[in-house]
Amino acid sequence: MKTSISAVWLGAALACATGSAAFAQDKTIRIGVLTDNSGLYSDLGGAGSTLAAQMAVEDSGLTGKGWKIDIISADHQNKPDIATNIARQWIDVEKVDIFMDVLNSGVALAVNNLVREKNAVMINTGAATSDLTNAQCSPNTVHWVYDTYMLANSTGQALVKAGGDTWYFLTADYAFGAALERDTTAVVVKAGGKVIGGVKHPLNTADFSSFLLQAQASKAKIIGMANAGGDTTNTIKQASEFGIVAGGQKLAGLLLFITDVHSLGLKVAQGLNFTETFYWDLNDGTRAFAKRFSERMKNRAQPSMVQAGVYSGLIHYFKALEAIGGNPHDGAKVVAKMKELPTDDALFGKGSIRADGRKIHPAYLFEVKKPEESRGPWDYYKLIGTTPGDQAFRPLSESACPLLKK
């Protein structure tokens, strides 16, 4: 299957770097936004992730300092083999330095291996699997926005403490779903709850009726949705038709995005609890970015946390290259510099990048507002609680990351 790759040129035309030039004088960067441009995750990544990358380039001020920066984008179609072929072409022929977004955990794990082999950089803002900073951590990868451990730790623990002590999982049948169910199960059991069953569904499922009937029959207090994007919104819509919540069971949105809530509408989504690390209306800094972002989106959408992460991650990447004095085209060296520097931007605040590649920042537990509580378009969330960054993610003491053994 042929995949088209469209290029977006920023600033002046990309100058050809000569092999003899010292990296300190090499101020060329090629960014590859590898995302879902047409499938069930396109609203939360897709064109918005490419726009966020463009905004980061503009706001960095590097082009005014003589840097030549090029962004290319491609649709991986949520298929690891297609994604790997694109990534290999990008590195070998297009000379891409850094991969951004990389939605879909199966895709991310495959590209993670190639990025390490080719010594490029990946700042993953789209995939959720915590394995990227655990057993499959890499000196070339930073996991920026969220992961399955954090989602389970925040949402899962809160729901068990609130009385949701029996769980049944509806799980997307690929790497992401397996990791989210695994990590949430561990949290539920540790908190004193019990998992009484679960069922797996194919990615991008249209009909959830048989899966929801099994979940309903389980009588579990909590139906944990270990899926995302269009799969989550379809689950919630069809659960409403079956009267599952009205019957006393509660849906747990283990991974929910602002774009999902917008698709569902407040009448259907009201009362859902979930965790995110970014919300457009969180503070003055997030609101200012969101206003600029929304004005440039064709559908005037507010940014998802994935898209916000693309912007934030690139801003820090640019700071690291400036600190080095140029682009060495050495992924491991650049990531090492990124880990040395504290992170600080208007979207995620102050933070750091740990030795395992995990970006540390707070996590926020939200509840979807009732229709009458919303003050206007995209005013969807109530902040329920905040987990500090040093408590939100897997402790290094529990990590199986090989980098920590050196």
Secondary structure, 3 states (H helix, E strand, C coil): CCCCEEEEECCCCCCCCCCCCCHHHCCEEEEEEEECCCCCCCCCCHHHHHHHHHHHHHHHCCHHHCCEEEEEEEECCCCHHHHHHHHHHHHHHHCCCEEEECCCHHHHHHHHHHHHHHCCEEEECCCCCHHHHCCCCCCCEEECCCCHHHHHHHHHHHHHHCCCCEEEEEEECCHHHHHHHHHHHHHHHHCCCEEEEEEEECCCCCCCHHHHHHHHHHCCCEEEEECCCHHHHHHHHHHHHCCCCCCCCEEEECCCCHHHHHHHCHHHHCCCEEEECCCCCCCHHHHHHHHHHHHHCCCCCCCCHHHHHHHHHHHHHHHHHHHHCCCCCCHHHHHHHHHHCCEEECCCEEEEECCCCEEECCEEEEEECCHHHCCCCCCCEEEEEEECHHHHCCCHHHCCCHHHHC
